[in-house]
Amino acid sequence: MSSNQPPEVEFPIYPHQGVGSVRFGMTVDEVRALMPVPASPFLRTSPSLHATDAFEPLGVHVCYSDEGRCEAIECASPSLPIFDGKRLLGLPFADVDRFMRRLDAEASVDESGTTSFALGVATYCPAHVEDPTAPVEGVLVFREGYYSSGSHT
């Protein structure tokens, strides 16, 4: 691996708990202390009360509640989100969708990807509408109640 390649870091997914060592409910300072690279905060939307932390070299964004507590973690390349022993990024959408539906028969599919409220995991792959073999581009892991709180925009 050349020195200008981003590091590949495995991030095991723990349903409704977090990803890797980052846990839902942690403060901004607690999350930043765990990450091996500095955060680049940005406001996702104008009504956001708290910035999202981008850890770009890792392909990770950490989303916080209005109170500044971790409530969701987005993973994209080069991160390696692992769920139940399976890598989720870069695999064909149809394969990941089948895997998630085996774990949660209630998982739903829309134009963005598959979402399992029971697992607290959603995939992002808008190309799946045209091509079910398109690779999964992103994974969102979220706390229980994240979608009902209205804080995700």
DOMIVO-535660 format. One line per field, with one value per residue (C-alpha): residue number from 1; residue in three letters; x, y, z. Coordinates in nm, 4 decimals. Each point is the difference from the previous one (the first is absolute). Layout:
N
resi	NUM, ...
resn	ALA, ...
x	X, ...
y	Y, ...
z	Z, ...
//
This chain:
153
resi	1, 2, 3, 4, 5, 6, 7, 8, 9, 10, 11, 12, 13, 14, 15, 16, 17, 18, 19, 20, 21, 22, 23, 24, 25, 26, 27, 28, 29, 30, 31, 32, 33, 34, 35, 36, 37, 38, 39, 40, 41, 42, 43, 44, 45, 46, 47, 48, 49, 50, 51, 52, 53, 54, 55, 56, 57, 58, 59, 60, 61, 62, 63, 64, 65, 66, 67, 68, 69, 70, 71, 72, 73, 74, 75, 76, 77, 78, 79, 80, 81, 82, 83, 84, 85, 86, 87, 88, 89, 90, 91, 92, 93, 94, 95, 96, 97, 98, 99, 100, 101, 102, 103, 104, 105, 106, 107, 108, 109, 110, 111, 112, 113, 114, 115, 116, 117, 118, 119, 120, 121, 122, 123, 124, 125, 126, 127, 128, 129, 130, 131, 132, 133, 134, 135, 136, 137, 138, 139, 140, 141, 142, 143, 144, 145, 146, 147, 148, 149, 150, 151, 152, 153
resn	MET, SER, SER, ASN, GLN, PRO, PRO, GLU, VAL, GLU, PHE, PRO, ILE, TYR, PRO, HIS, GLN, GLY, VAL, GLY, SER, VAL, ARG, PHE, GLY, MET, THR, VAL, ASP, GLU, VAL, ARG, ALA, LEU, MET, PRO, VAL, PRO, ALA, SER, PRO, PHE, LEU, ARG, THR, SER, PRO, SER, LEU, HIS, ALA, THR, ASP, ALA, PHE, GLU, PRO, LEU, GLY, VAL, HIS, VAL, CYS, TYR, SER, ASP, GLU, GLY, ARG, CYS, GLU, ALA, ILE, GLU, CYS, ALA, SER, PRO, SER, LEU, PRO, ILE, PHE, ASP, GLY, LYS, ARG, LEU, LEU, GLY, LEU, PRO, PHE, ALA, ASP, VAL, ASP, ARG, PHE, MET, ARG, ARG, LEU, ASP, ALA, GLU, ALA, SER, VAL, ASP, GLU, SER, GLY, THR, THR, SER, PHE, ALA, LEU, GLY, VAL, ALA, THR, TYR, CYS, PRO, ALA, HIS, VAL, GLU, ASP, PRO, THR, ALA, PRO, VAL, GLU, GLY, VAL, LEU, VAL, PHE, ARG, GLU, GLY, TYR, TYR, SER, SER, GLY, SER, HIS, THR
x	0.0000, 0.1487, 0.0277, -0.2611, -0.2636, -0.2615, 0.0109, -0.2472, -0.1580, -0.2500, -0.3038, -0.2088, -0.3683, -0.1826, -0.3773, -0.1445, 0.3285, 0.2558, 0.2866, 0.3469, 0.0789, -0.2400, -0.3256, -0.3261, -0.0384, 0.3712, 0.0859, 0.1876, 0.3198, -0.0322, -0.0455, 0.2867, 0.2316, -0.0609, 0.0590, 0.3531, -0.0413, -0.1264, -0.3654, -0.1144, -0.3383, -0.2686, -0.3669, -0.2076, -0.3031, -0.0678, -0.2399, 0.2606, 0.0897, 0.3125, 0.2681, 0.0701, 0.3608, 0.1645, 0.2986, 0.0682, 0.3199, -0.2023, -0.3199, -0.2010, -0.2506, -0.1315, -0.3385, -0.1008, -0.3304, -0.0881, 0.1485, 0.3352, -0.0308, 0.0926, -0.3141, 0.1083, 0.3164, 0.0388, 0.2657, 0.1281, 0.3227, 0.2693, -0.1637, -0.0947, -0.3296, -0.0403, -0.3346, -0.0397, 0.3347, -0.0920, 0.1528, -0.2798, 0.1704, 0.0848, -0.2075, -0.2887, -0.3138, -0.2129, 0.2369, 0.0053, -0.3782, -0.0513, 0.2404, -0.1825, -0.3423, 0.1178, 0.0794, -0.3139, -0.2969, -0.1545, 0.2897, -0.1263, 0.1413, -0.0422, 0.1831, 0.2987, 0.0537, -0.1067, -0.0949, -0.0424, -0.1441, 0.0356, 0.3749, 0.0592, 0.1760, -0.0681, 0.1868, 0.0457, 0.0020, -0.2233, 0.1310, -0.1798, -0.3197, 0.1595, 0.2540, -0.0500, 0.3669, 0.1208, 0.2367, -0.1224, 0.1522, -0.0824, -0.1278, -0.1819, -0.0152, -0.2477, -0.1294, -0.3457, -0.2563, 0.2337, -0.2513, -0.2946, 0.1869, 0.0095, 0.3669, 0.1235, -0.0278
y	0.0000, 0.3354, 0.2785, 0.2156, -0.2736, 0.0559, -0.2496, -0.2872, -0.0268, -0.2671, 0.1268, -0.2783, 0.0953, -0.0491, 0.0402, 0.3048, 0.0375, 0.1398, -0.0795, -0.1079, 0.1683, 0.2906, -0.0403, 0.1862, 0.2546, 0.0917, 0.3689, 0.1698, 0.0043, -0.3701, -0.0930, 0.2180, -0.1483, -0.3478, 0.0854, -0.0316, 0.3108, 0.3530, 0.0924, 0.2490, 0.1200, 0.1234, 0.0948, -0.2524, 0.2291, 0.3586, -0.0963, -0.2360, 0.1028, -0.2133, -0.0629, -0.3422, -0.1154, -0.1157, -0.2300, 0.0068, -0.2086, -0.2821, 0.0512, 0.0555, 0.2683, 0.0145, 0.1679, 0.1584, 0.0854, 0.3599, -0.0726, -0.0979, -0.3769, -0.2568, -0.1387, -0.1321, -0.1006, -0.0020, -0.2162, 0.0261, -0.1029, -0.0562, -0.1060, -0.3634, -0.0296, -0.3648, -0.1384, -0.3517, -0.0867, 0.1395, 0.3009, 0.2230, 0.2622, -0.0758, -0.3182, -0.0306, 0.1636, -0.3109, -0.2124, 0.2467, 0.0450, -0.3788, -0.0174, 0.2771, -0.1505, -0.3332, 0.1832, 0.2181, -0.1101, 0.3454, 0.1865, 0.2331, 0.1075, 0.3402, 0.1980, 0.0563, -0.3548, -0.2364, 0.1143, -0.2222, 0.1782, -0.3215, -0.0084, 0.3744, -0.0344, 0.1520, -0.0389, 0.2671, -0.1082, 0.2140, -0.1800, -0.3189, 0.1269, -0.0456, -0.2681, -0.2357, -0.1040, 0.3578, 0.0181, 0.1327, 0.3477, 0.0778, -0.1412, 0.1946, -0.1420, 0.1779, 0.0011, -0.1261, 0.2733, 0.1941, 0.0204, 0.0820, 0.2832, 0.2165, 0.0773, -0.1710, 0.2346
z	0.0000, -0.0977, 0.2554, -0.1757, 0.0209, 0.2723, 0.2854, -0.0059, 0.3414, 0.0958, 0.1858, 0.1525, 0.0206, 0.3292, -0.0570, 0.1786, 0.1910, -0.2427, -0.2332, 0.1072, 0.3300, -0.0626, 0.1918, -0.0300, 0.2777, 0.0060, -0.0009, -0.2831, 0.2077, 0.0858, -0.3669, -0.1190, 0.2631, -0.1444, -0.3651, -0.1446, -0.2207, 0.0725, -0.0582, -0.2617, 0.1318, -0.2409, 0.0239, -0.1915, -0.0286, 0.1035, 0.2814, 0.1508, 0.3544, 0.0067, -0.2615, -0.1484, 0.0365, -0.3210, 0.0386, -0.3744, -0.0121, 0.1595, -0.2021, 0.3203, 0.1030, 0.3557, 0.0459, 0.3293, 0.1632, 0.0827, 0.3442, -0.1555, 0.0510, -0.2660, -0.1621, -0.3408, -0.1830, -0.3783, -0.1614, -0.3570, -0.1708, 0.1202, 0.3293, 0.0345, 0.1873, 0.1027, 0.1097, 0.1325, -0.1596, -0.3431, -0.1760, -0.1296, -0.2183, -0.3590, -0.0143, -0.2475, 0.1384, -0.0633, 0.2126, 0.2905, -0.0212, 0.0240, 0.2935, 0.1872, -0.0701, 0.1424, 0.3230, -0.0123, -0.2115, 0.0564, -0.1673, -0.2710, -0.3345, -0.1595, -0.2692, 0.2325, 0.1251, 0.2799, 0.3512, 0.3049, 0.3019, 0.2022, -0.0678, -0.0114, -0.3361, -0.3420, -0.3272, -0.2648, -0.3628, -0.2233, -0.3112, 0.1143, -0.1614, -0.3429, 0.0877, 0.2976, -0.0294, 0.0627, 0.2983, 0.3336, 0.0422, 0.3607, 0.3275, 0.2704, 0.3516, 0.2276, 0.3544, 0.0864, -0.0697, -0.2323, -0.2838, 0.2272, 0.1745, -0.3137, 0.0597, -0.3161, -0.2950
//
